[in-house]
Amino acid sequence: MRVKIHLKCTECGSKNYLTSKNKTNHPDKIQVTKYCPKERKVTLHIES
C-alpha cells in the first residue's frame, strides 16, 4: 500500500516536497538530501 508523505527540511522546518512510499517494504522514516528553496542550498529532508 502506497502512502503520500511530506518531506520536511531539518534546518528551516518547511515542508517542501510531497512524495509517496510503500509502507510494507519501508516502515522506517525516509531521509533524503534535497534542495531547500528557503535556505537556497541542499539540506537533509526527513519524512514528517
N, C-alpha and C positions, 0 to 999 in steps of 0.2 A: 504494500500500500504506500503510495507516494503522498507526502505531506508538504505543503508550502511552508517555508520558513523565511524569516528575515535575518540578514547578516548585519550585525551591529559593530561599529568601529570601536576599538578598545581605547583609543586616545581621546576622541571628542564625544563619543556616545551616540552618534546619529545612526539611524537605520538607513543604510544606503542601497542595499541590494535585496531583491526578492528572488528566491530560488526554491527548488524542491529537492527532496531526498527520499530514499526508501528506508523507512523506519525499521523494517525487519532485518535488513542487511547492515545498517549503520545506526545502531541505537545510541551511540555517544554523540556529543556535540561536535559540529564541524568547525574547524579553524582554518581560515584561508587568508593569504595575503592579497589584498585588493587595493585599488586606488580609492582614496577618500577625497571627494571634491572640496570638502570644507577645510581639510588640512593641506590639500594640494600636494600629497605625497602618498606613497604606498605604505599601508599600515595593516596590522593584523585585524581581521574581522572574525567575530565569533557568533555562532547561532544564538538568537535570543528568543 
